[in-house]
């Protein structure tokens, strides 16, 4: 650490960040060669059975989709806009675009489903100028698409049609033969190539397009690997519901799975009174190795754990880590969760959280030591420098790392305001 005369404190972890690839799909393609038959992702089908896709199957589809999107003339100035919840098709089109250097942007479905004037969706459309819209099902999204987006912008979907607009069946993308041009586009990706856009409203209430480069995403995954070293030895299995239009799951968890050759089970439940039943159903069948939820979700699961021994034993059968975010965890929930874990796992399970934002990748600070109480945000991970700057009687947190955003797309003023004179991103907290 370093203490400066102005009262600022800099904190970092000794030891360099290990090398990482250029593109976010590089590790995926490597696993497709090394473990082709491993299930990469699974989702519930109409009959509630798991529909599974292996790394080899997915790699072929990613290459096909990327080739098709290049043929449509898409680019950072004409990205893919995704209007869908979490699904295998959503994952494939995002990675297909990113594989050939075309950004994707997953939006909160509510922006397109709430009706009215679609003010936030209009704002986003003006910022991004999408060249293609993906909606897994057209029917619920077609009113918003018709109202907000120019008729010249095509859509791709698994099901549905729209009058007066080009509709490309998703299966047509999957059937596109890969080309040398697509492989050349992938090979041309650098750390500065834009991979995706994530929207955050911050304190303004207006969605801001946070640029996410390939360098951001791959370096953040290396930061995670050097913090969660066990994932380099045991490919993670996750059962996750959190939306991909947010950085916690859309960046950290989504990319963490395929970076480490793991398996992602899409949980179609939610931490609500109605949705938790689906989550419990899924956790009865799939035992995670790493589990993420918001504190309310953990509280709801605890009620089930304490009355259902079979569920409890399955959930903890190979669990290595519990991670909470999105809100602070109350001490009673922390104590109950720790007690159950200690009873079922020799030595217990690390229950932890961290500190980061959409602009930081998000992974930046994490607590890797077991604590007796909740709320410890930990220390900077490898490659991260944390700066505390006096602001009155408090300290403001600032971050510098390879996984910091270059800024807000098309908004130089907001970008300049987000960084200090040394290039540290200012959380404002």
Secondary structure, 3 states (H helix, E strand, C coil): CEECCCCCEEEECCCCCCCCCCCCCHHHHHHHHHCCCCEEEEEECCCCCEEEEEHHHHHHHHHHHHHHHHHCCCECCECEEECCCCCHHHHHHHHHHHHCCCCEEECCCHHHHCCCCCHHHHHHHHHHCCCEEECCEHHHHHHHHHHHCCCCCEEEECECCCCCCCEEEHHHHHCCCCCHHHHHHHHCCCCCCEEEEEEECCCCCCCEEEEEEHHHHHHHHHHHHHHCHHHHCCCCEEEECCCCCCHHHHHHHHHHHHHCCCEEEECCCCCCCCCHHHHHHHHHHCCCCEEEECHHHHHHHHHHHCCCHHHHHHHCCCCCEEEECCCCCCHHHHHHHHHHHHHHCCCCCEEECEECCHHHCCCCEECCCCCCCCCCCCEECCCCEEEEEEECCEEEEEEECCCCCCCECCCHHHHHHHECCCCCEECCC
